[in-house]
Amino acid sequence: MDEETDCPGPGGTADVVCALCGARAASESAPPTWLCSVENGSRHYFCDDCARTHIRAIEGRLDSAWW
Ligand SMILES: [Zn+2]
């Protein structure tokens, strides 16, 4: 059950940090340009730069461990 986009958000408290480069979102929810991927039941965010770089892997539904 993987969802790549349109995740309901972190609930308003957790920091949104890119799982790849560590960039922080300016707001407490992921910007619309960020990707959200659910892997093994936990949510990972990817900034727009990383999303663009890895879009093919993301669309291929590979876990980021494969990148
Ligand atoms: Zn990033």
N, CA, C, O and the ligand as a Tripos MOL2 file, in Angstrom:
@<TRIPOS>MOLECULE
protein
  269   267    68     0     0
PROTEIN
NO_CHARGES

@<TRIPOS>ATOM
      1 N           0.8450   -1.1920    0.0000 N.3       1 MET1
      2 CA          0.0000    0.0000    0.0000 C.3       1 MET1
      3 C           0.8770    1.2370    0.0000 C.2       1 MET1
      4 O           1.1540    1.8150    1.0510 O.2       1 MET1
      5 N           1.3020    1.6300   -1.1570 N.am      2 ASP2
      6 CA          2.1870    2.7820   -1.2500 C.3       2 ASP2
      7 C           1.4450    3.9660   -1.8550 C.2       2 ASP2
      8 O           0.7340    3.8370   -2.8520 O.2       2 ASP2
      9 N           1.6260    5.0980   -1.2390 N.am      3 GLU3
     10 CA          1.0760    6.3330   -1.7870 C.3       3 GLU3
     11 C           2.2260    7.2820   -2.0410 C.2       3 GLU3
     12 O           3.0720    7.4930   -1.1720 O.2       3 GLU3
     13 N           2.2570    7.8510   -3.2270 N.am      4 GLU4
     14 CA          3.3740    8.7280   -3.5390 C.3       4 GLU4
     15 C           3.0460   10.1960   -3.3150 C.2       4 GLU4
     16 O           3.9200   10.9990   -2.9900 O.2       4 GLU4
     17 N           1.7950   10.5280   -3.4900 N.am      5 THR5
     18 CA          1.4500   11.9430   -3.3890 C.3       5 THR5
     19 C           0.1800   12.0990   -2.5680 C.2       5 THR5
     20 O          -0.4950   11.1260   -2.2330 O.2       5 THR5
     21 N          -0.1160   13.3270   -2.2610 N.am      6 ASP6
     22 CA         -1.3580   13.6500   -1.5850 C.3       6 ASP6
     23 C          -1.4970   12.9400   -0.2460 C.2       6 ASP6
     24 O          -2.5830   12.4870    0.1160 O.2       6 ASP6
     25 N          -0.4230   12.8480    0.4640 N.am      7 CYS7
     26 CA         -0.5050   12.3160    1.8120 C.3       7 CYS7
     27 C          -1.2100   13.3370    2.6950 C.2       7 CYS7
     28 O          -1.1220   14.5400    2.4470 O.2       7 CYS7
     29 N          -1.8860   12.8770    3.6920 N.am      8 PRO8
     30 CA         -2.6990   13.7790    4.5010 C.3       8 PRO8
     31 C          -1.8860   14.7240    5.3730 C.2       8 PRO8
     32 O          -2.4690   15.5490    6.0770 O.2       8 PRO8
     33 N          -0.6040   14.6370    5.3530 N.am      9 GLY9
     34 CA          0.1870   15.5710    6.1310 C.3       9 GLY9
     35 C           0.6180   14.9880    7.4520 C.2       9 GLY9
     36 O           0.0470   14.0000    7.9150 O.2       9 GLY9
     37 N           1.6100   15.5840    8.0600 N.am     10 PRO10
     38 CA          2.2330   15.0050    9.2460 C.3      10 PRO10
     39 C           1.4500   15.2300   10.5270 C.2      10 PRO10
     40 O           1.8730   14.7820   11.5930 O.2      10 PRO10
     41 N           0.3250   15.9090   10.4450 N.am     11 GLY11
     42 CA         -0.4420   16.1370   11.6560 C.3      11 GLY11
     43 C          -0.1200   17.4480   12.3330 C.2      11 GLY11
     44 O          -0.6440   17.7430   13.4060 O.2      11 GLY11
     45 N           0.7320   18.2290   11.7170 N.am     12 GLY12
     46 CA          0.9350   19.5850   12.2010 C.3      12 GLY12
     47 C           2.0720   19.7630   13.1860 C.2      12 GLY12
     48 O           2.3900   20.8950   13.5510 O.2      12 GLY12
     49 N           2.6980   18.6770   13.6310 N.am     13 THR13
     50 CA          3.7440   18.8490   14.6290 C.3      13 THR13
     51 C           5.1180   18.4400   14.1140 C.2      13 THR13
     52 O           6.1140   19.0980   14.4130 O.2      13 THR13
     53 N           5.1780   17.3780   13.3570 N.am     14 ALA14
     54 CA          6.4780   16.8820   12.9240 C.3      14 ALA14
     55 C           7.1070   17.8110   11.8920 C.2      14 ALA14
     56 O           6.4140   18.4030   11.0640 O.2      14 ALA14
     57 N           8.4170   17.9280   11.9560 N.am     15 ASP15
     58 CA          9.1190   18.6640   10.9250 C.3      15 ASP15
     59 C           9.0650   17.8800    9.6280 C.2      15 ASP15
     60 O           9.1100   16.6500    9.6200 O.2      15 ASP15
     61 N           8.9670   18.6070    8.5510 N.am     16 VAL16
     62 CA          9.0050   17.9650    7.2390 C.3      16 VAL16
     63 C          10.4200   18.1360    6.6980 C.2      16 VAL16
     64 O          10.8530   19.2410    6.3720 O.2      16 VAL16
     65 N          11.1150   17.0280    6.6130 N.am     17 VAL17
     66 CA         12.5090   17.0510    6.1730 C.3      17 VAL17
     67 C          12.6790   16.1110    5.0000 C.2      17 VAL17
     68 O          12.1710   14.9890    5.0170 O.2      17 VAL17
     69 N          13.3830   16.5580    3.9900 N.am     18 CYS18
     70 CA         13.6360   15.6990    2.8390 C.3      18 CYS18
     71 C          14.4180   14.4690    3.2770 C.2      18 CYS18
     72 O          15.4350   14.5760    3.9620 O.2      18 CYS18
     73 N          13.9300   13.3010    2.8740 N.am     19 ALA19
     74 CA         14.5650   12.0600    3.2960 C.3      19 ALA19
     75 C          15.9030   11.8520    2.6030 C.2      19 ALA19
     76 O          16.6990   11.0200    3.0390 O.2      19 ALA19
     77 N          16.1600   12.5850    1.5440 N.am     20 LEU20
     78 CA         17.3960   12.3860    0.7940 C.3      20 LEU20
     79 C          18.4540   13.4220    1.1280 C.2      20 LEU20
     80 O          19.5800   13.0680    1.4800 O.2      20 LEU20
     81 N          18.1090   14.6820    1.0230 N.am     21 CYS21
     82 CA         19.1330   15.7140    1.1920 C.3      21 CYS21
     83 C          19.0070   16.4320    2.5280 C.2      21 CYS21
     84 O          19.8770   17.2230    2.8910 O.2      21 CYS21
     85 N          17.9380   16.1650    3.2580 N.am     22 GLY22
     86 CA         17.8040   16.7540    4.5800 C.3      22 GLY22
     87 C          17.2630   18.1760    4.5780 C.2      22 GLY22
     88 O          17.2260   18.8290    5.6210 O.2      22 GLY22
     89 N          16.8490   18.6550    3.4260 N.am     23 ALA23
     90 CA         16.2910   19.9970    3.3590 C.3      23 ALA23
     91 C          15.0100   20.0680    4.1820 C.2      23 ALA23
     92 O          14.2080   19.1340    4.1930 O.2      23 ALA23
     93 N          14.8360   21.1860    4.8660 N.am     24 ARG24
     94 CA         13.6340   21.3550    5.6700 C.3      24 ARG24
     95 C          12.6080   22.1760    4.9110 C.2      24 ARG24
     96 O          12.9380   23.1480    4.2330 O.2      24 ARG24
     97 N          11.3710   21.7660    5.0410 N.am     25 ALA25
     98 CA         10.2960   22.5730    4.4700 C.3      25 ALA25
     99 C          10.1610   23.8490    5.2860 C.2      25 ALA25
    100 O          10.3710   23.8560    6.5000 O.2      25 ALA25
    101 N           9.8130   24.9110    4.6060 N.am     26 ALA26
    102 CA          9.6880   26.1920    5.2900 C.3      26 ALA26
    103 C           8.4830   26.2100    6.2190 C.2      26 ALA26
    104 O           8.4410   26.9720    7.1850 O.2      26 ALA26
    105 N           7.5180   25.3770    5.9220 N.am     27 SER27
    106 CA          6.3180   25.3290    6.7370 C.3      27 SER27
    107 C           6.2380   23.9800    7.4270 C.2      27 SER27
    108 O           7.0490   23.0890    7.1730 O.2      27 SER27
    109 N           5.2590   23.8390    8.2940 N.am     28 GLU28
    110 CA          5.1680   22.5870    9.0430 C.3      28 GLU28
    111 C           4.4740   21.4870    8.2700 C.2      28 GLU28
    112 O           4.4140   20.3450    8.7260 O.2      28 GLU28
    113 N           3.9540   21.8170    7.1150 N.am     29 SER29
    114 CA          3.4350   20.7830    6.2280 C.3      29 SER29
    115 C           4.2220   20.8290    4.9280 C.2      29 SER29
    116 O           4.7560   21.8710    4.5480 O.2      29 SER29
    117 N           4.2870   19.7020    4.2600 N.am     30 ALA30
    118 CA          5.0930   19.6210    3.0460 C.3      30 ALA30
    119 C           4.5150   20.5320    1.9760 C.2      30 ALA30
    120 O           3.3040   20.5400    1.7550 O.2      30 ALA30
    121 N           5.3670   21.2970    1.3120 N.am     31 PRO31
    122 CA          4.8890   22.1170    0.1890 C.3      31 PRO31
    123 C           4.3070   21.2210   -0.9050 C.2      31 PRO31
    124 O           4.6650   20.0470   -1.0070 O.2      31 PRO31
    125 N           3.4250   21.7680   -1.7050 N.am     32 PRO32
    126 CA          2.7810   20.9570   -2.7480 C.3      32 PRO32
    127 C           3.7670   20.4150   -3.7650 C.2      32 PRO32
    128 O           3.4720   19.4490   -4.4690 O.2      32 PRO32
    129 N           4.9340   21.0310   -3.8440 N.am     33 THR33
    130 CA          5.9240   20.5580   -4.8130 C.3      33 THR33
    131 C           6.7110   19.3690   -4.2870 C.2      33 THR33
    132 O           7.4180   18.6980   -5.0390 O.2      33 THR33
    133 N           6.5860   19.1150   -3.0020 N.am     34 TRP34
    134 CA          7.2880   17.9690   -2.4290 C.3      34 TRP34
    135 C           6.5060   16.6890   -2.6730 C.2      34 TRP34
    136 O           5.2830   16.6870   -2.8070 O.2      34 TRP34
    137 N           7.2650   15.6030   -2.7250 N.am     35 LEU35
    138 CA          6.6360   14.3070   -2.8430 C.3      35 LEU35
    139 C           6.5750   13.6510   -1.4710 C.2      35 LEU35
    140 O           7.4340   13.8590   -0.6140 O.2      35 LEU35
    141 N           5.5450   12.8640   -1.2980 N.am     36 CYS36
    142 CA          5.4320   12.0800   -0.0830 C.3      36 CYS36
    143 C           5.3170   10.6130   -0.4850 C.2      36 CYS36
    144 O           4.4950   10.2460   -1.3240 O.2      36 CYS36
    145 N           6.1380    9.8030    0.1160 N.am     37 SER37
    146 CA          6.1100    8.3760   -0.1800 C.3      37 SER37
    147 C           5.9710    7.6040    1.1230 C.2      37 SER37
    148 O           6.6790    7.8700    2.0940 O.2      37 SER37
    149 N           5.0670    6.6640    1.1340 N.am     38 VAL38
    150 CA          4.8930    5.8420    2.3280 C.3      38 VAL38
    151 C           5.6170    4.5170    2.1190 C.2      38 VAL38
    152 O           5.2720    3.7370    1.2310 O.2      38 VAL38
    153 N           6.6010    4.2830    2.9310 N.am     39 GLU39
    154 CA          7.3950    3.0730    2.8140 C.3      39 GLU39
    155 C           7.3940    2.3670    4.1520 C.2      39 GLU39
    156 O           7.7310    2.9470    5.1840 O.2      39 GLU39
    157 N           7.0120    1.1200    4.1140 N.am     40 ASN40
    158 CA          6.9970    0.3250    5.3360 C.3      40 ASN40
    159 C           6.2060    1.0080    6.4500 C.2      40 ASN40
    160 O           6.5510    0.9150    7.6280 O.2      40 ASN40
    161 N           5.1620    1.6810    6.0570 N.am     41 GLY41
    162 CA          4.2770    2.2710    7.0380 C.3      41 GLY41
    163 C           4.7090    3.6180    7.5760 C.2      41 GLY41
    164 O           3.9930    4.2170    8.3770 O.2      41 GLY41
    165 N           5.8600    4.1070    7.1560 N.am     42 SER42
    166 CA          6.2650    5.4330    7.6080 C.3      42 SER42
    167 C           6.3720    6.3670    6.4080 C.2      42 SER42
    168 O           6.6210    5.9470    5.2780 O.2      42 SER42
    169 N           6.1770    7.6320    6.6950 N.am     43 ARG43
    170 CA          6.0730    8.6140    5.6380 C.3      43 ARG43
    171 C           7.4390    9.2450    5.3730 C.2      43 ARG43
    172 O           8.1510    9.6270    6.3010 O.2      43 ARG43
    173 N           7.7820    9.3440    4.1210 N.am     44 HIS44
    174 CA          9.0320   10.0040    3.7490 C.3      44 HIS44
    175 C           8.6960   11.1360    2.7960 C.2      44 HIS44
    176 O           7.8700   11.0000    1.8930 O.2      44 HIS44
    177 N           9.3600   12.2490    3.0260 N.am     45 TYR45
    178 CA          9.1590   13.3920    2.1370 C.3      45 TYR45
    179 C          10.3980   13.6130    1.3020 C.2      45 TYR45
    180 O          11.5200   13.3560    1.7380 O.2      45 TYR45
    181 N          10.1740   14.0980    0.0870 N.am     46 PHE46
    182 CA         11.2830   14.4130   -0.7940 C.3      46 PHE46
    183 C          11.0630   15.7910   -1.3760 C.2      46 PHE46
    184 O           9.9940   16.0970   -1.9030 O.2      46 PHE46
    185 N          12.0800   16.6130   -1.2750 N.am     47 CYS47
    186 CA         11.9450   17.9770   -1.7690 C.3      47 CYS47
    187 C          11.8160   17.9740   -3.2890 C.2      47 CYS47
    188 O          12.0410   16.9540   -3.9420 O.2      47 CYS47
    189 N          11.4570   19.1070   -3.8320 N.am     48 ASP48
    190 CA         11.1880   19.1280   -5.2710 C.3      48 ASP48
    191 C          12.4320   18.7660   -6.0810 C.2      48 ASP48
    192 O          12.3300   18.1010   -7.1110 O.2      48 ASP48
    193 N          13.5910   19.1970   -5.6210 N.am     49 ASP49
    194 CA         14.8130   18.8530   -6.3480 C.3      49 ASP49
    195 C          15.0430   17.3490   -6.3660 C.2      49 ASP49
    196 O          15.3020   16.7630   -7.4170 O.2      49 ASP49
    197 N          14.9470   16.7330   -5.2010 N.am     50 CYS50
    198 CA         15.1730   15.2920   -5.1290 C.3      50 CYS50
    199 C          14.0630   14.5450   -5.8610 C.2      50 CYS50
    200 O          14.3190   13.5280   -6.5040 O.2      50 CYS50
    201 N          12.8580   15.0350   -5.7680 N.am     51 ALA51
    202 CA         11.7470   14.3870   -6.4540 C.3      51 ALA51
    203 C          11.9940   14.3710   -7.9540 C.2      51 ALA51
    204 O          11.7300   13.3870   -8.6450 O.2      51 ALA51
    205 N          12.5110   15.5040   -8.4330 N.am     52 ARG52
    206 CA         12.7590   15.5900   -9.8620 C.3      52 ARG52
    207 C          13.8730   14.6150  -10.2620 C.2      52 ARG52
    208 O          13.8080   13.9590  -11.3020 O.2      52 ARG52
    209 N          14.8720   14.5430   -9.4200 N.am     53 THR53
    210 CA         15.9960   13.6620   -9.7150 C.3      53 THR53
    211 C          15.5750   12.2020   -9.7290 C.2      53 THR53
    212 O          16.0630   11.4030  -10.5290 O.2      53 THR53
    213 N          14.6670   11.8730   -8.8350 N.am     54 HIS54
    214 CA         14.3550   10.4580   -8.6290 C.3      54 HIS54
    215 C          12.9520   10.0970   -9.0790 C.2      54 HIS54
    216 O          12.4050    9.0690   -8.6800 O.2      54 HIS54
    217 N          12.3720   10.9520   -9.9150 N.am     55 ILE55
    218 CA         10.9700   10.7550  -10.2640 C.3      55 ILE55
    219 C          10.7240    9.3870  -10.8810 C.2      55 ILE55
    220 O           9.6780    8.7750  -10.6640 O.2      55 ILE55
    221 N          11.6900    8.9170  -11.6470 N.am     56 ARG56
    222 CA         11.4670    7.6270  -12.2970 C.3      56 ARG56
    223 C          11.4420    6.4870  -11.2730 C.2      56 ARG56
    224 O          10.6310    5.5660  -11.3680 O.2      56 ARG56
    225 N          12.3150    6.5670  -10.3300 N.am     57 ALA57
    226 CA         12.3270    5.5430   -9.2900 C.3      57 ALA57
    227 C          11.0570    5.6240   -8.4530 C.2      57 ALA57
    228 O          10.4820    4.6090   -8.0590 O.2      57 ALA57
    229 N          10.6360    6.8570   -8.1930 N.am     58 ILE58
    230 CA          9.4310    7.0370   -7.4000 C.3      58 ILE58
    231 C           8.2220    6.4850   -8.1470 C.2      58 ILE58
    232 O           7.3830    5.7820   -7.5850 O.2      58 ILE58
    233 N           8.1610    6.8260   -9.4260 N.am     59 GLU59
    234 CA          7.0240    6.3330  -10.2020 C.3      59 GLU59
    235 C           7.0830    4.8290  -10.3820 C.2      59 GLU59
    236 O           6.0550    4.1800  -10.5760 O.2      59 GLU59
    237 N           8.2830    4.2740  -10.3180 N.am     60 GLY60
    238 CA          8.4330    2.8330  -10.3990 C.3      60 GLY60
    239 C           8.1280    2.1510   -9.0740 C.2      60 GLY60
    240 O           8.2340    0.9320   -8.9440 O.2      60 GLY60
    241 N           7.7420    2.9700   -8.0830 N.am     61 ARG61
    242 CA          7.3750    2.4530   -6.7700 C.3      61 ARG61
    243 C           8.5020    1.6770   -6.1100 C.2      61 ARG61
    244 O           8.2790    0.6870   -5.4130 O.2      61 ARG61
    245 N           9.6890    2.1430   -6.3430 N.am     62 LEU62
    246 CA         10.8040    1.5530   -5.6280 C.3      62 LEU62
    247 C          10.9800    2.2810   -4.3050 C.2      62 LEU62
    248 O          10.8810    3.5070   -4.2420 O.2      62 LEU62
    249 N          11.2330    1.5460   -3.2860 N.am     63 ASP63
    250 CA         11.5600    2.1780   -2.0230 C.3      63 ASP63
    251 C          12.8650    2.9670   -2.1840 C.2      63 ASP63
    252 O          13.7200    2.6100   -2.9950 O.2      63 ASP63
    253 N          13.0010    4.0090   -1.4250 N.am     64 SER64
    254 CA         14.1710    4.8590   -1.5800 C.3      64 SER64
    255 C          15.4560    4.1100   -1.2540 C.2      64 SER64
    256 O          16.5390    4.5450   -1.6450 O.2      64 SER64
    257 N          15.3530    3.0090   -0.5570 N.am     65 ALA65
    258 CA         16.5310    2.2070   -0.2740 C.3      65 ALA65
    259 C          17.1830    1.6970   -1.5580 C.2      65 ALA65
    260 O          18.3690    1.3690   -1.5870 O.2      65 ALA65
    261 N          16.3770    1.6410   -2.6140 N.am     66 TRP66
    262 CA         16.9040    1.1600   -3.8860 C.3      66 TRP66
    263 C          17.5910    2.2260   -4.6830 C.2      66 TRP66
    264 O          18.3100    1.9220   -5.6360 O.2      66 TRP66
    265 N          17.3890    3.4720   -4.3180 N.am     67 TRP67
    266 CA         17.9670    4.5520   -5.0850 C.3      67 TRP67
    267 C          19.4480    4.5600   -4.8330 C.2      67 TRP67
    268 O          20.1630    5.3980   -5.3820 O.2      67 TRP67
    269 ZN         15.9380   16.7650   -1.0940 Zn       68 ZN68
@<TRIPOS>BOND
     1     1     2 1
     2     2     3 1
     3     3     4 2
     4     3     5 am
     5     5     6 1
     6     6     7 1
     7     7     8 2
     8     7     9 am
     9     9    10 1
    10    10    11 1
    11    11    12 2
    12    11    13 am
    13    13    14 1
    14    14    15 1
    15    15    16 2
    16    15    17 am
    17    17    18 1
    18    18    19 1
    19    19    20 2
    20    19    21 am
    21    21    22 1
    22    22    23 1
    23    23    24 2
    24    23    25 am
    25    25    26 1
    26    26    27 1
    27    27    28 2
    28    27    29 am
    29    29    30 1
    30    30    31 1
    31    31    32 2
    32    31    33 am
    33    33    34 1
    34    34    35 1
    35    35    36 2
    36    35    37 am
    37    37    38 1
    38    38    39 1
    39    39    40 2
    40    39    41 am
    41    41    42 1
    42    42    43 1
    43    43    44 2
    44    43    45 am
    45    45    46 1
    46    46    47 1
    47    47    48 2
    48    47    49 am
    49    49    50 1
    50    50    51 1
    51    51    52 2
    52    51    53 am
    53    53    54 1
    54    54    55 1
    55    55    56 2
    56    55    57 am
    57    57    58 1
    58    58    59 1
    59    59    60 2
    60    59    61 am
    61    61    62 1
    62    62    63 1
    63    63    64 2
    64    63    65 am
    65    65    66 1
    66    66    67 1
    67    67    68 2
    68    67    69 am
    69    69    70 1
    70    70    71 1
    71    71    72 2
    72    71    73 am
    73    73    74 1
    74    74    75 1
    75    75    76 2
    76    75    77 am
    77    77    78 1
    78    78    79 1
    79    79    80 2
    80    79    81 am
    81    81    82 1
    82    82    83 1
    83    83    84 2
    84    83    85 am
    85    85    86 1
    86    86    87 1
    87    87    88 2
    88    87    89 am
    89    89    90 1
    90    90    91 1
    91    91    92 2
    92    91    93 am
    93    93    94 1
    94    94    95 1
    95    95    96 2
    96    95    97 am
    97    97    98 1
    98    98    99 1
    99    99   100 2
   100    99   101 am
   101   101   102 1
   102   102   103 1
   103   103   104 2
   104   103   105 am
   105   105   106 1
   106   106   107 1
   107   107   108 2
   108   107   109 am
   109   109   110 1
   110   110   111 1
   111   111   112 2
   112   111   113 am
   113   113   114 1
   114   114   115 1
   115   115   116 2
   116   115   117 am
   117   117   118 1
   118   118   119 1
   119   119   120 2
   120   119   121 am
   121   121   122 1
   122   122   123 1
   123   123   124 2
   124   123   125 am
   125   125   126 1
   126   126   127 1
   127   127   128 2
   128   127   129 am
   129   129   130 1
   130   130   131 1
   131   131   132 2
   132   131   133 am
   133   133   134 1
   134   134   135 1
   135   135   136 2
   136   135   137 am
   137   137   138 1
   138   138   139 1
   139   139   140 2
   140   139   141 am
   141   141   142 1
   142   142   143 1
   143   143   144 2
   144   143   145 am
   145   145   146 1
   146   146   147 1
   147   147   148 2
   148   147   149 am
   149   149   150 1
   150   150   151 1
   151   151   152 2
   152   151   153 am
   153   153   154 1
   154   154   155 1
   155   155   156 2
   156   155   157 am
   157   157   158 1
   158   158   159 1
   159   159   160 2
   160   159   161 am
   161   161   162 1
   162   162   163 1
   163   163   164 2
   164   163   165 am
   165   165   166 1
   166   166   167 1
   167   167   168 2
   168   167   169 am
   169   169   170 1
   170   170   171 1
   171   171   172 2
   172   171   173 am
   173   173   174 1
   174   174   175 1
   175   175   176 2
   176   175   177 am
   177   177   178 1
   178   178   179 1
   179   179   180 2
   180   179   181 am
   181   181   182 1
   182   182   183 1
   183   183   184 2
   184   183   185 am
   185   185   186 1
   186   186   187 1
   187   187   188 2
   188   187   189 am
   189   189   190 1
   190   190   191 1
   191   191   192 2
   192   191   193 am
   193   193   194 1
   194   194   195 1
   195   195   196 2
   196   195   197 am
   197   197   198 1
   198   198   199 1
   199   199   200 2
   200   199   201 am
   201   201   202 1
   202   202   203 1
   203   203   204 2
   204   203   205 am
   205   205   206 1
   206   206   207 1
   207   207   208 2
   208   207   209 am
   209   209   210 1
   210   210   211 1
   211   211   212 2
   212   211   213 am
   213   213   214 1
   214   214   215 1
   215   215   216 2
   216   215   217 am
   217   217   218 1
   218   218   219 1
   219   219   220 2
   220   219   221 am
   221   221   222 1
   222   222   223 1
   223   223   224 2
   224   223   225 am
   225   225   226 1
   226   226   227 1
   227   227   228 2
   228   227   229 am
   229   229   230 1
   230   230   231 1
   231   231   232 2
   232   231   233 am
   233   233   234 1
   234   234   235 1
   235   235   236 2
   236   235   237 am
   237   237   238 1
   238   238   239 1
   239   239   240 2
   240   239   241 am
   241   241   242 1
   242   242   243 1
   243   243   244 2
   244   243   245 am
   245   245   246 1
   246   246   247 1
   247   247   248 2
   248   247   249 am
   249   249   250 1
   250   250   251 1
   251   251   252 2
   252   251   253 am
   253   253   254 1
   254   254   255 1
   255   255   256 2
   256   255   257 am
   257   257   258 1
   258   258   259 1
   259   259   260 2
   260   259   261 am
   261   261   262 1
   262   262   263 1
   263   263   264 2
   264   263   265 am
   265   265   266 1
   266   266   267 1
   267   267   268 2
@<TRIPOS>SUBSTRUCTURE
     1 MET1         2 RESIDUE 1 A MET
     2 ASP2         6 RESIDUE 1 A ASP
     3 GLU3        10 RESIDUE 1 A GLU
     4 GLU4        14 RESIDUE 1 A GLU
     5 THR5        18 RESIDUE 1 A THR
     6 ASP6        22 RESIDUE 1 A ASP
     7 CYS7        26 RESIDUE 1 A CYS
     8 PRO8        30 RESIDUE 1 A PRO
     9 GLY9        34 RESIDUE 1 A GLY
    10 PRO10       38 RESIDUE 1 A PRO
    11 GLY11       42 RESIDUE 1 A GLY
    12 GLY12       46 RESIDUE 1 A GLY
    13 THR13       50 RESIDUE 1 A THR
    14 ALA14       54 RESIDUE 1 A ALA
    15 ASP15       58 RESIDUE 1 A ASP
    16 VAL16       62 RESIDUE 1 A VAL
    17 VAL17       66 RESIDUE 1 A VAL
    18 CYS18       70 RESIDUE 1 A CYS
    19 ALA19       74 RESIDUE 1 A ALA
    20 LEU20       78 RESIDUE 1 A LEU
    21 CYS21       82 RESIDUE 1 A CYS
    22 GLY22       86 RESIDUE 1 A GLY
    23 ALA23       90 RESIDUE 1 A ALA
    24 ARG24       94 RESIDUE 1 A ARG
    25 ALA25       98 RESIDUE 1 A ALA
    26 ALA26      102 RESIDUE 1 A ALA
    27 SER27      106 RESIDUE 1 A SER
    28 GLU28      110 RESIDUE 1 A GLU
    29 SER29      114 RESIDUE 1 A SER
    30 ALA30      118 RESIDUE 1 A ALA
    31 PRO31      122 RESIDUE 1 A PRO
    32 PRO32      126 RESIDUE 1 A PRO
    33 THR33      130 RESIDUE 1 A THR
    34 TRP34      134 RESIDUE 1 A TRP
    35 LEU35      138 RESIDUE 1 A LEU
    36 CYS36      142 RESIDUE 1 A CYS
    37 SER37      146 RESIDUE 1 A SER
    38 VAL38      150 RESIDUE 1 A VAL
    39 GLU39      154 RESIDUE 1 A GLU
    40 ASN40      158 RESIDUE 1 A ASN
    41 GLY41      162 RESIDUE 1 A GLY
    42 SER42      166 RESIDUE 1 A SER
    43 ARG43      170 RESIDUE 1 A ARG
    44 HIS44      174 RESIDUE 1 A HIS
    45 TYR45      178 RESIDUE 1 A TYR
    46 PHE46      182 RESIDUE 1 A PHE
    47 CYS47      186 RESIDUE 1 A CYS
    48 ASP48      190 RESIDUE 1 A ASP
    49 ASP49      194 RESIDUE 1 A ASP
    50 CYS50      198 RESIDUE 1 A CYS
    51 ALA51      202 RESIDUE 1 A ALA
    52 ARG52      206 RESIDUE 1 A ARG
    53 THR53      210 RESIDUE 1 A THR
    54 HIS54      214 RESIDUE 1 A HIS
    55 ILE55      218 RESIDUE 1 A ILE
    56 ARG56      222 RESIDUE 1 A ARG
    57 ALA57      226 RESIDUE 1 A ALA
    58 ILE58      230 RESIDUE 1 A ILE
    59 GLU59      234 RESIDUE 1 A GLU
    60 GLY60      238 RESIDUE 1 A GLY
    61 ARG61      242 RESIDUE 1 A ARG
    62 LEU62      246 RESIDUE 1 A LEU
    63 ASP63      250 RESIDUE 1 A ASP
    64 SER64      254 RESIDUE 1 A SER
    65 ALA65      258 RESIDUE 1 A ALA
    66 TRP66      262 RESIDUE 1 A TRP
    67 TRP67      266 RESIDUE 1 A TRP
    68 ZN68       269 GROUP 0 **** ****
